């Protein structure tokens, strides 16, 4: 039996990118998936029902969950993935752009859990909420103040909500991806606000993640293997945020061990 056989997963922002990869991963594990997105996917996806919804609007989210009630009746997993990016320095970026980023990431998270969590509580069989934050929650990225603020807020809400619903058997966790090859990244590369060589230089594993790799972390947190994990954040960034030395000298490069004779020891 698949890990999520006949369970219902709601994924926001699942028309493309990480959200689409998450939706497809749940389908592959037997789940019934609903995608809430303001955009339509490039093509219909088998096993994924698309619902047009704007997570920044409470009424739009309520309408979407009412439709899920009529179709599926239950909700087992909510994945808060919807997000946008607006780039600009503080003092230059508009208040409207700042608000748009916070409303999509953080207020959207609030609107969705406000609908999903009471349904999970009433059903009495637990559930899982997984939110896609970012390494930007920990790092200062110039020109991306709204994004950093929104993602840090998502982690705070994750911790608070996990305490509120723990006795109901509902687990609330977050994933912080590092640089992942999505359309958002491609957009940054195209407009010059990001450079791939700059990114790869800062990632010890020297590559970007694929959306599918992030989806695997989400499935873990939503599944039974993480049944004693709540209020936590998993960072999937190829080692970026724990990097202490950006340019290590050659003698600290582990690759030199392949050519060197053994010289281990405890002394």
Phi and psi restraints in degrees (value plus and minus 20) as a CYANA .aco file:
   2 UNK   PHI     -86.2   -46.2
   2 UNK   PSI     133.8   173.8
   3 UNK   PHI     -80.9   -40.9
   3 UNK   PSI     -50.8   -10.8
   4 UNK   PHI    -139.9   -99.9
   4 UNK   PSI      15.1    55.1
   5 UNK   PHI     -74.8   -34.8
   5 UNK   PSI      97.6   137.6
   6 UNK   PHI      45.2    85.2
   6 UNK   PSI     -10.5    29.5
   7 UNK   PHI    -100.4   -60.4
   7 UNK   PSI     134.4   174.4
   8 UNK   PHI    -124.8   -84.8
   8 UNK   PSI     102.9   142.9
   9 UNK   PHI    -138.5   -98.5
   9 UNK   PSI     110.3   150.3
  10 UNK   PHI    -127.8   -87.8
  10 UNK   PSI     104.4   144.4
  11 UNK   PHI    -144.2  -104.2
  11 UNK   PSI     100.5   140.5
  12 UNK   PHI    -106.9   -66.9
  12 UNK   PSI     130.6   170.6
  13 UNK   PHI      42.4    82.4
  13 UNK   PSI      18.6    58.6
  14 UNK   PHI    -118.8   -78.8
  14 UNK   PSI      -4.8    35.2
  15 UNK   PHI     -93.2   -53.2
  15 UNK   PSI     -42.1    -2.1
  16 UNK   PHI    -181.8  -141.8
  16 UNK   PSI     156.8   196.8
  17 UNK   PHI      41.7    81.7
  17 UNK   PSI    -162.9  -122.9
  18 UNK   PHI     -79.9   -39.9
  18 UNK   PSI     -60.4   -20.4
  19 UNK   PHI     -80.6   -40.6
  19 UNK   PSI     -63.1   -23.1
  20 UNK   PHI     -84.8   -44.8
  20 UNK   PSI     -61.7   -21.7
  21 UNK   PHI     -81.6   -41.6
  21 UNK   PSI     -58.1   -18.1
  22 UNK   PHI     -85.1   -45.1
  22 UNK   PSI     -66.3   -26.3
  23 UNK   PHI     -78.3   -38.3
  23 UNK   PSI     -66.9   -26.9
  24 UNK   PHI     -83.4   -43.4
  24 UNK   PSI     -57.4   -17.4
  25 UNK   PHI     -85.7   -45.7
  25 UNK   PSI     -59.9   -19.9
  26 UNK   PHI     -85.1   -45.1
  26 UNK   PSI     -62.0   -22.0
  27 UNK   PHI     -79.6   -39.6
  27 UNK   PSI     -62.9   -22.9
  28 UNK   PHI     -82.0   -42.0
  28 UNK   PSI     -43.1    -3.1
  29 UNK   PHI    -121.0   -81.0
  29 UNK   PSI      -2.9    37.1
  30 UNK   PHI      73.5   113.5
  30 UNK   PSI     -16.9    23.1
  31 UNK   PHI     -99.4   -59.4
  31 UNK   PSI     136.8   176.8
  32 UNK   PHI    -115.1   -75.1
  32 UNK   PSI     102.2   142.2
  33 UNK   PHI    -137.0   -97.0
  33 UNK   PSI     115.5   155.5
  34 UNK   PHI    -136.8   -96.8
  34 UNK   PSI     108.6   148.6
  35 UNK   PHI    -122.1   -82.1
  35 UNK   PSI     104.9   144.9
  36 UNK   PHI    -128.6   -88.6
  36 UNK   PSI      94.9   134.9
  37 UNK   PHI    -174.9  -134.9
  37 UNK   PSI     127.7   167.7
  38 UNK   PHI     -97.3   -57.3
  38 UNK   PSI     -39.6     0.4
  39 UNK   PHI    -122.8   -82.8
  39 UNK   PSI     130.6   170.6
  40 UNK   PHI    -109.1   -69.1
  40 UNK   PSI     126.7   166.7
  41 UNK   PHI     -88.4   -48.4
  41 UNK   PSI     141.8   181.8
  42 UNK   PHI     -81.7   -41.7
  42 UNK   PSI     -50.8   -10.8
  43 UNK   PHI    -176.2  -136.2
  43 UNK   PSI     135.2   175.2
  44 UNK   PHI     -78.1   -38.1
  44 UNK   PSI     124.8   164.8
  45 UNK   PHI    -134.0   -94.0
  45 UNK   PSI     107.1   147.1
  46 UNK   PHI     -80.2   -40.2
  46 UNK   PSI     105.8   145.8
  47 UNK   PHI      69.9   109.9
  47 UNK   PSI     -25.0    15.0
  48 UNK   PHI    -135.3   -95.3
  48 UNK   PSI     103.1   143.1
  49 UNK   PHI    -116.4   -76.4
  49 UNK   PSI     103.4   143.4
  50 UNK   PHI    -112.2   -72.2
  50 UNK   PSI     108.5   148.5
  51 UNK   PHI    -142.8  -102.8
  51 UNK   PSI     103.4   143.4
  52 UNK   PHI     -91.0   -51.0
  52 UNK   PSI      99.9   139.9
  53 UNK   PHI    -174.2  -134.2
  53 UNK   PSI     122.3   162.3
  54 UNK   PHI    -128.1   -88.1
  54 UNK   PSI      90.3   130.3
  55 UNK   PHI     -87.9   -47.9
  55 UNK   PSI     -34.7     5.3
  56 UNK   PHI     -98.7   -58.7
  56 UNK   PSI     -30.2     9.8
  57 UNK   PHI    -132.8   -92.8
  57 UNK   PSI      96.5   136.5
  58 UNK   PHI     -77.9   -37.9
  58 UNK   PSI     -61.1   -21.1
  59 UNK   PHI     -85.9   -45.9
  59 UNK   PSI     -57.6   -17.6
  60 UNK   PHI     -85.5   -45.5
  60 UNK   PSI     -61.3   -21.3
  61 UNK   PHI     -86.9   -46.9
  61 UNK   PSI     -62.6   -22.6
  62 UNK   PHI     -80.6   -40.6
  62 UNK   PSI     -61.2   -21.2
  63 UNK   PHI     -83.7   -43.7
  63 UNK   PSI     -60.4   -20.4
  64 UNK   PHI     -84.2   -44.2
  64 UNK   PSI     -62.8   -22.8
  65 UNK   PHI     -90.0   -50.0
  65 UNK   PSI     -50.9   -10.9
  66 UNK   PHI     -84.6   -44.6
  66 UNK   PSI     -57.7   -17.7
  67 UNK   PHI     -86.6   -46.6
  67 UNK   PSI     -58.2   -18.2
  68 UNK   PHI     -84.7   -44.7
  68 UNK   PSI     -59.0   -19.0
  69 UNK   PHI     -76.1   -36.1
  69 UNK   PSI     -65.8   -25.8
  70 UNK   PHI     -88.5   -48.5
  70 UNK   PSI     -50.4   -10.4
  71 UNK   PHI    -111.2   -71.2
  71 UNK   PSI     -65.7   -25.7
  72 UNK   PHI    -132.4   -92.4
  72 UNK   PSI     -55.8   -15.8
  73 UNK   PHI      69.1   109.1
  73 UNK   PSI     -52.1   -12.1
  74 UNK   PHI    -150.2  -110.2
  74 UNK   PSI     141.9   181.9
  75 UNK   PHI    -154.5  -114.5
  75 UNK   PSI     102.6   142.6
  76 UNK   PHI    -120.3   -80.3
  76 UNK   PSI     -54.9   -14.9
  77 UNK   PHI    -157.8  -117.8
  77 UNK   PSI     116.1   156.1
  78 UNK   PHI    -140.6  -100.6
  78 UNK   PSI     108.7   148.7
  79 UNK   PHI    -137.0   -97.0
  79 UNK   PSI      94.7   134.7
  80 UNK   PHI    -109.2   -69.2
  80 UNK   PSI      82.0   122.0
  81 UNK   PHI    -142.0  -102.0
  81 UNK   PSI     -38.6     1.4
  82 UNK   PHI     -76.1   -36.1
  82 UNK   PSI     114.9   154.9
  83 UNK   PHI    -182.3  -142.3
  83 UNK   PSI     137.3   177.3
  84 UNK   PHI    -156.6  -116.6
  84 UNK   PSI     152.1   192.1
  85 UNK   PHI    -154.9  -114.9
  85 UNK   PSI     116.5   156.5
  86 UNK   PHI    -153.4  -113.4
  86 UNK   PSI     107.9   147.9
  87 UNK   PHI    -129.5   -89.5
  87 UNK   PSI     112.2   152.2
  88 UNK   PHI     152.5   192.5
  88 UNK   PSI     129.9   169.9
  89 UNK   PHI     -93.9   -53.9
  89 UNK   PSI     128.2   168.2
  90 UNK   PHI     -82.4   -42.4
  90 UNK   PSI     111.4   151.4
  91 UNK   PHI      83.5   123.5
  91 UNK   PSI     -39.0     1.0
  92 UNK   PHI    -137.8   -97.8
  92 UNK   PSI     -60.2   -20.2
  93 UNK   PHI     -87.3   -47.3
  93 UNK   PSI     121.9   161.9
  94 UNK   PHI     -96.4   -56.4
  94 UNK   PSI     136.1   176.1
  95 UNK   PHI     -81.9   -41.9
  95 UNK   PSI     -53.4   -13.4
  96 UNK   PHI     -85.8   -45.8
  96 UNK   PSI     -62.0   -22.0
  97 UNK   PHI     -87.9   -47.9
  97 UNK   PSI     -60.2   -20.2
  98 UNK   PHI     -79.6   -39.6
  98 UNK   PSI     -67.5   -27.5
  99 UNK   PHI     -85.5   -45.5
  99 UNK   PSI     -56.5   -16.5
 100 UNK   PHI     -82.3   -42.3
 100 UNK   PSI     -60.5   -20.5
 101 UNK   PHI     -87.5   -47.5
 101 UNK   PSI     -67.8   -27.8
 102 UNK   PHI     -84.0   -44.0
 102 UNK   PSI     -59.7   -19.7
 103 UNK   PHI     -85.8   -45.8
 103 UNK   PSI     -58.0   -18.0
 104 UNK   PHI     -91.5   -51.5
 104 UNK   PSI     -70.3   -30.3
 105 UNK   PHI     -96.9   -56.9
 105 UNK   PSI     -75.7   -35.7
 106 UNK   PHI    -108.6   -68.6
 106 UNK   PSI     -71.1   -31.1
 107 UNK   PHI     -86.2   -46.2
 107 UNK   PSI     -55.0   -15.0
 108 UNK   PHI     -80.7   -40.7
 108 UNK   PSI     -62.3   -22.3
 109 UNK   PHI     -77.0   -37.0
 109 UNK   PSI     -69.0   -29.0
 110 UNK   PHI     -79.4   -39.4
 110 UNK   PSI     -67.3   -27.3
 111 UNK   PHI     -80.0   -40.0
 111 UNK   PSI     -61.5   -21.5
 112 UNK   PHI     -92.4   -52.4
 112 UNK   PSI     -62.5   -22.5
 113 UNK   PHI     -90.2   -50.2
 113 UNK   PSI     -46.9    -6.9
 114 UNK   PHI     -84.4   -44.4
 114 UNK   PSI     -46.7    -6.7
 115 UNK   PHI    -111.2   -71.2
 115 UNK   PSI     -63.4   -23.4
 116 UNK   PHI     -95.1   -55.1
 116 UNK   PSI     -63.5   -23.5
 117 UNK   PHI     -82.8   -42.8
 117 UNK   PSI     -67.4   -27.4
 118 UNK   PHI     -78.7   -38.7
 118 UNK   PSI     -54.1   -14.1
 119 UNK   PHI     -86.3   -46.3
 119 UNK   PSI     -62.5   -22.5
 120 UNK   PHI     -84.5   -44.5
 120 UNK   PSI     -61.0   -21.0
 121 UNK   PHI     -83.9   -43.9
 121 UNK   PSI     -66.1   -26.1
 122 UNK   PHI     -82.0   -42.0
 122 UNK   PSI     -57.7   -17.7
 123 UNK   PHI     -88.3   -48.3
 123 UNK   PSI     -53.7   -13.7
 124 UNK   PHI      57.8    97.8
 124 UNK   PSI       0.1    40.1
 125 UNK   PHI    -139.8   -99.8
 125 UNK   PSI       1.8    41.8
 126 UNK   PHI      54.8    94.8
 126 UNK   PSI    -181.6  -141.6
 127 UNK   PHI     140.9   180.9
 127 UNK   PSI    -199.6  -159.6
 128 UNK   PHI    -161.0  -121.0
 128 UNK   PSI     116.6   156.6
 129 UNK   PHI    -138.6   -98.6
 129 UNK   PSI     106.6   146.6
 130 UNK   PHI    -147.9  -107.9
 130 UNK   PSI     107.1   147.1
 131 UNK   PHI    -135.6   -95.6
 131 UNK   PSI     119.7   159.7
 132 UNK   PHI    -112.0   -72.0
 132 UNK   PSI      81.9   121.9
 133 UNK   PHI    -113.0   -73.0
 133 UNK   PSI    -152.1  -112.1
 134 UNK   PHI    -192.6  -152.6
 134 UNK   PSI     137.6   177.6
 135 UNK   PHI     -81.5   -41.5
 135 UNK   PSI     -38.1     1.9
 136 UNK   PHI     -83.5   -43.5
 136 UNK   PSI     -34.6     5.4
 137 UNK   PHI     -89.5   -49.5
 137 UNK   PSI     -40.3    -0.3
 138 UNK   PHI    -132.0   -92.0
 138 UNK   PSI     -45.1    -5.1
 139 UNK   PHI    -129.4   -89.4
 139 UNK   PSI     127.6   167.6
 140 UNK   PHI    -108.1   -68.1
 140 UNK   PSI      97.1   137.1
 141 UNK   PHI    -134.2   -94.2
 141 UNK   PSI      89.0   129.0
 142 UNK   PHI     -77.3   -37.3
 142 UNK   PSI     116.9   156.9
 143 UNK   PHI      66.4   106.4
 143 UNK   PSI     -24.8    15.2
 144 UNK   PHI    -147.0  -107.0
 144 UNK   PSI      18.5    58.5
 145 UNK   PHI     -76.4   -36.4
 145 UNK   PSI     -66.8   -26.8
 146 UNK   PHI     -80.9   -40.9
 146 UNK   PSI     -60.5   -20.5
 147 UNK   PHI     -86.1   -46.1
 147 UNK   PSI     -65.9   -25.9
 148 UNK   PHI     -79.9   -39.9
 148 UNK   PSI     -63.8   -23.8
 149 UNK   PHI     -85.1   -45.1
 149 UNK   PSI     -63.3   -23.3
 150 UNK   PHI     -85.0   -45.0
 150 UNK   PSI     -64.1   -24.1
 151 UNK   PHI     -89.2   -49.2
 151 UNK   PSI     -57.2   -17.2
 152 UNK   PHI     -84.4   -44.4
 152 UNK   PSI     -58.7   -18.7
 153 UNK   PHI     -82.8   -42.8
 153 UNK   PSI     -55.6   -15.6
 154 UNK   PHI     -82.8   -42.8
 154 UNK   PSI     -56.6   -16.6
 155 UNK   PHI     -89.3   -49.3
 155 UNK   PSI     -58.0   -18.0
 156 UNK   PHI     -83.9   -43.9
 156 UNK   PSI     -63.2   -23.2
 157 UNK   PHI     -87.5   -47.5
 157 UNK   PSI     -55.4   -15.4
 158 UNK   PHI     -79.0   -39.0
 158 UNK   PSI     -67.2   -27.2
 159 UNK   PHI     -85.2   -45.2
 159 UNK   PSI     -64.8   -24.8
 160 UNK   PHI     -83.7   -43.7
 160 UNK   PSI     -66.8   -26.8
 161 UNK   PHI     -84.6   -44.6
 161 UNK   PSI     -55.7   -15.7
 162 UNK   PHI     -79.7   -39.7
 162 UNK   PSI     -54.4   -14.4
 163 UNK   PHI     -94.7   -54.7
 163 UNK   PSI     -53.5   -13.5
 164 UNK   PHI     -88.2   -48.2
 164 UNK   PSI     -53.5   -13.5
 165 UNK   PHI    -135.5   -95.5
 165 UNK   PSI     -13.2    26.8
 166 UNK   PHI     -78.7   -38.7
 166 UNK   PSI     -62.1   -22.1
 167 UNK   PHI     -92.4   -52.4
 167 UNK   PSI     -30.3     9.7
 168 UNK   PHI    -111.2   -71.2
 168 UNK   PSI     -17.5    22.5
 169 UNK   PHI      57.3    97.3
 169 UNK   PSI      -2.6    37.4
 170 UNK   PHI    -122.2   -82.2
 170 UNK   PSI     105.8   145.8
 171 UNK   PHI    -122.8   -82.8
 171 UNK   PSI     120.4   160.4
 172 UNK   PHI    -150.8  -110.8
 172 UNK   PSI      95.8   135.8
 173 UNK   PHI    -158.4  -118.4
 173 UNK   PSI     153.7   193.7
 174 UNK   PHI    -158.1  -118.1
 174 UNK   PSI     135.4   175.4
 175 UNK   PHI    -140.5  -100.5
 175 UNK   PSI     113.3   153.3
 176 UNK   PHI    -133.3   -93.3
 176 UNK   PSI      76.0   116.0
 177 UNK   PHI     -93.3   -53.3
 177 UNK   PSI     130.0   170.0
 178 UNK   PHI    -108.1   -68.1
 178 UNK   PSI    -170.2  -130.2
 179 UNK   PHI     -83.7   -43.7
 179 UNK   PSI     100.4   140.4
 180 UNK   PHI    -146.8  -106.8
 180 UNK   PSI     117.4   157.4
 181 UNK   PHI     -95.3   -55.3
 181 UNK   PSI      64.0   104.0
 182 UNK   PHI    -138.9   -98.9
 182 UNK   PSI     156.9   196.9
 183 UNK   PHI     -86.1   -46.1
 183 UNK   PSI     -48.6    -8.6
 184 UNK   PHI     -84.2   -44.2
 184 UNK   PSI     -62.6   -22.6
 185 UNK   PHI     -87.5   -47.5
 185 UNK   PSI     -64.3   -24.3
 186 UNK   PHI     -79.9   -39.9
 186 UNK   PSI     -56.1   -16.1
 187 UNK   PHI     -82.9   -42.9
 187 UNK   PSI     -63.4   -23.4
 188 UNK   PHI     -84.8   -44.8
 188 UNK   PSI     -58.3   -18.3
 189 UNK   PHI     -86.2   -46.2
 189 UNK   PSI     -58.7   -18.7
 190 UNK   PHI     -90.0   -50.0
 190 UNK   PSI     -58.1   -18.1
 191 UNK   PHI    -110.3   -70.3
 191 UNK   PSI     -18.7    21.3
 192 UNK   PHI      65.6   105.6
 192 UNK   PSI     -19.5    20.5
 193 UNK   PHI     -99.4   -59.4
 193 UNK   PSI     -30.4     9.6
 194 UNK   PHI    -157.2  -117.2
 194 UNK   PSI     132.7   172.7
 195 UNK   PHI    -152.1  -112.1
 195 UNK   PSI     110.2   150.2
 196 UNK   PHI     -85.6   -45.6
 196 UNK   PSI     -58.3   -18.3
 197 UNK   PHI     -83.6   -43.6
 197 UNK   PSI     -55.9   -15.9
 198 UNK   PHI     -84.1   -44.1
 198 UNK   PSI     -62.0   -22.0
 199 UNK   PHI     -86.3   -46.3
 199 UNK   PSI     -68.6   -28.6
 200 UNK   PHI     -84.1   -44.1
 200 UNK   PSI     -51.2   -11.2
 201 UNK   PHI     -83.8   -43.8
 201 UNK   PSI     -47.8    -7.8
 202 UNK   PHI    -117.2   -77.2
 202 UNK   PSI     -25.9    14.1
 203 UNK   PHI    -124.0   -84.0
 203 UNK   PSI      92.9   132.9
 204 UNK   PHI     -75.2   -35.2
 204 UNK   PSI     -50.8   -10.8
 205 UNK   PHI    -100.7   -60.7
 205 UNK   PSI     -24.4    15.6
 206 UNK   PHI      39.2    79.2
 206 UNK   PSI      15.5    55.5
 207 UNK   PHI    -178.3  -138.3
 207 UNK   PSI     142.1   182.1
 208 UNK   PHI    -107.8   -67.8
 208 UNK   PSI     134.6   174.6
 209 UNK   PHI     -95.5   -55.5
 209 UNK   PSI     138.8   178.8
 210 UNK   PHI    -115.7   -75.7
 210 UNK   PSI     132.2   172.2
 211 UNK   PHI     -75.1   -35.1
 211 UNK   PSI     -54.1   -14.1
 212 UNK   PHI     -84.9   -44.9
 212 UNK   PSI     -52.8   -12.8
 213 UNK   PHI     -87.7   -47.7
 213 UNK   PSI     -56.8   -16.8
 214 UNK   PHI     -89.4   -49.4
 214 UNK   PSI     -57.6   -17.6
 215 UNK   PHI     -80.3   -40.3
 215 UNK   PSI     -56.0   -16.0
 216 UNK   PHI     -84.2   -44.2
 216 UNK   PSI     -56.4   -16.4
 217 UNK   PHI     -86.9   -46.9
 217 UNK   PSI     -60.2   -20.2
 218 UNK   PHI     -81.8   -41.8
 218 UNK   PSI     -65.7   -25.7
 219 UNK   PHI     -80.8   -40.8
 219 UNK   PSI     -58.2   -18.2
 220 UNK   PHI     -80.7   -40.7
 220 UNK   PSI     -69.8   -29.8
 221 UNK   PHI     -86.8   -46.8
 221 UNK   PSI     -49.1    -9.1
 222 UNK   PHI    -102.6   -62.6
 222 UNK   PSI     -35.1     4.9
 223 UNK   PHI    -117.6   -77.6
 223 UNK   PSI     158.8   198.8
 224 UNK   PHI     -86.1   -46.1
 224 UNK   PSI     -43.6    -3.6
 225 UNK   PHI     -84.4   -44.4
 225 UNK   PSI     -38.1     1.9
 226 UNK   PHI    -132.9   -92.9
 226 UNK   PSI       7.9    47.9
 227 UNK   PHI     -87.7   -47.7
 227 UNK   PSI     -32.1     7.9
 228 UNK   PHI    -133.2   -93.2
 228 UNK   PSI       0.6    40.6
 229 UNK   PHI    -134.8   -94.8
 229 UNK   PSI     102.8   142.8
 230 UNK   PHI    -173.1  -133.1
 230 UNK   PSI     130.1   170.1
 231 UNK   PHI      54.6    94.6
 231 UNK   PSI      -3.7    36.3
 232 UNK   PHI    -131.0   -91.0
 232 UNK   PSI     144.8   184.8
 233 UNK   PHI    -147.9  -107.9
 233 UNK   PSI     108.6   148.6
 234 UNK   PHI    -124.2   -84.2
 234 UNK   PSI     105.1   145.1
 235 UNK   PHI    -116.9   -76.9
 235 UNK   PSI     101.9   141.9
 236 UNK   PHI    -138.1   -98.1
 236 UNK   PSI      67.5   107.5
 237 UNK   PHI    -156.2  -116.2
 237 UNK   PSI      -4.6    35.4
 238 UNK   PHI      47.1    87.1
 238 UNK   PSI      -3.5    36.5
 239 UNK   PHI      75.0   115.0
 239 UNK   PSI     -12.7    27.3
 240 UNK   PHI     -81.1   -41.1
 240 UNK   PSI     -72.2   -32.2
 241 UNK   PHI     -94.7   -54.7
 241 UNK   PSI     -34.9     5.1
 242 UNK   PHI    -121.0   -81.0
 242 UNK   PSI     -13.6    26.4
 243 UNK   PHI     -92.4   -52.4
 243 UNK   PSI      99.8   139.8
 244 UNK   PHI    -112.3   -72.3
 244 UNK   PSI     -52.2   -12.2
 245 UNK   PHI    -145.9  -105.9
 245 UNK   PSI      95.7   135.7
 246 UNK   PHI     -89.1   -49.1
 246 UNK   PSI     -63.8   -23.8
 247 UNK   PHI    -140.5  -100.5
 247 UNK   PSI      70.1   110.1
 248 UNK   PHI     -95.8   -55.8
 248 UNK   PSI     125.8   165.8
 249 UNK   PHI     -86.4   -46.4
 249 UNK   PSI     141.0   181.0
 250 UNK   PHI     -77.6   -37.6
 250 UNK   PSI     -55.1   -15.1
 251 UNK   PHI     -90.3   -50.3
 251 UNK   PSI     -30.8     9.2
 252 UNK   PHI    -122.2   -82.2
 252 UNK   PSI     -10.9    29.1
 253 UNK   PHI    -109.1   -69.1
 253 UNK   PSI      97.2   137.2
 254 UNK   PHI     -81.5   -41.5
 254 UNK   PSI     -39.9     0.1
 255 UNK   PHI     -85.1   -45.1
 255 UNK   PSI     -42.3    -2.3
 256 UNK   PHI     -92.0   -52.0
 256 UNK   PSI     -33.2     6.8
 257 UNK   PHI     -86.9   -46.9
 257 UNK   PSI     -47.2    -7.2
 258 UNK   PHI     -85.1   -45.1
 258 UNK   PSI     -49.9    -9.9
 259 UNK   PHI    -120.3   -80.3
 259 UNK   PSI     -35.8     4.2
 260 UNK   PHI    -108.8   -68.8
 260 UNK   PSI     126.1   166.1
 261 UNK   PHI     -86.4   -46.4
 261 UNK   PSI     137.7   177.7
 262 UNK   PHI     -81.5   -41.5
 262 UNK   PSI     114.6   154.6
 263 UNK   PHI    -164.7  -124.7
 263 UNK   PSI      11.3    51.3
 264 UNK   PHI     -91.7   -51.7
 264 UNK   PSI     153.1   193.1
 265 UNK   PHI     139.4   179.4
 265 UNK   PSI     145.7   185.7
 266 UNK   PHI    -123.7   -83.7
 266 UNK   PSI     -24.2    15.8
